[in-house]
Amino acid sequence: MNLKKWASIVGGAIIVFVLGNLAPVTNLYSKYIVRSHDDEDTLVATVILVEWPLLLITGALCGLFFYKIILTKRS
């Protein structure tokens, strides 16, 4: 694999991860569902084990899509 493809995948994962963490999804969950300390543990587990991997995988796929569509075009 070439460096441009890896840079697109990693860059896409980082960008979507950062933008996804700026979105107030976790704040909405904590506002409406968290009522006790046990619920806070569930929130942390959900964020670390579900939300973050989904953001990273989505970003990597977006980066790969960007590479395939934009960076491999022949002029």
C-alpha positions as CSV (number, residue, x, y, z in Angstrom):
1,M,0.0,0.0,0.0
2,N,1.2,3.5,-0.7
3,L,1.7,6.3,1.7
4,K,-1.1,8.5,0.2
5,K,-3.6,5.8,0.8
6,W,-2.6,5.3,4.4
7,A,-2.5,9.0,5.0
8,S,-6.1,9.3,3.7
9,I,-7.3,6.5,5.9
10,V,-5.6,7.7,9.0
11,G,-6.5,11.4,8.3
12,G,-10.1,10.5,7.7
13,A,-10.3,8.5,10.9
14,I,-8.8,11.4,12.9
15,I,-11.0,14.1,11.4
16,V,-14.2,12.2,11.9
17,F,-13.2,11.2,15.4
18,V,-12.5,14.8,16.4
19,L,-15.7,16.1,14.7
20,G,-17.7,13.3,16.2
21,N,-16.5,14.1,19.7
22,L,-17.4,17.7,19.2
23,A,-21.0,16.7,18.4
24,P,-23.2,16.8,21.6
25,V,-24.4,13.2,21.3
26,T,-22.9,12.2,24.6
27,N,-24.3,15.3,26.3
28,L,-27.8,14.3,25.1
29,Y,-27.4,10.8,26.4
30,S,-26.1,12.0,29.8
31,K,-28.9,14.6,30.1
32,Y,-31.8,12.2,29.4
33,I,-30.6,8.8,30.6
34,V,-27.9,9.2,33.3
35,R,-29.6,9.2,36.7
36,S,-27.1,7.5,39.0
37,H,-23.4,6.5,39.2
38,D,-24.2,3.2,37.6
39,D,-25.6,5.0,34.6
40,E,-22.4,7.0,34.4
41,D,-20.4,3.8,34.1
42,T,-22.7,2.7,31.3
43,L,-22.2,6.0,29.6
44,V,-18.4,5.7,29.7
45,A,-18.5,2.1,28.5
46,T,-20.8,3.1,25.7
47,V,-18.6,5.9,24.6
48,I,-15.3,4.0,24.8
49,L,-16.6,0.6,23.4
50,V,-19.2,1.7,20.9
51,E,-19.1,5.4,19.9
52,W,-15.3,5.8,19.5
53,P,-14.8,2.6,17.4
54,L,-17.7,3.6,15.2
55,L,-16.3,7.1,14.7
56,L,-12.8,5.6,13.8
57,I,-14.2,3.0,11.4
58,T,-16.5,5.6,9.7
59,G,-13.6,8.0,9.4
60,A,-11.3,5.4,7.9
61,L,-14.0,4.4,5.4
62,C,-14.5,8.1,4.5
63,G,-10.7,8.5,4.0
64,L,-10.6,5.4,1.8
65,F,-13.6,6.7,-0.2
66,F,-11.8,10.1,-0.5
67,Y,-8.7,8.3,-1.7
68,K,-10.5,6.1,-4.3
69,I,-12.7,8.9,-5.7
70,I,-10.5,12.0,-5.5
71,L,-6.9,11.1,-5.2
72,T,-6.8,8.4,-7.9
73,K,-8.5,10.5,-10.6
74,R,-6.4,10.8,-13.8
75,S,-6.3,14.2,-15.2
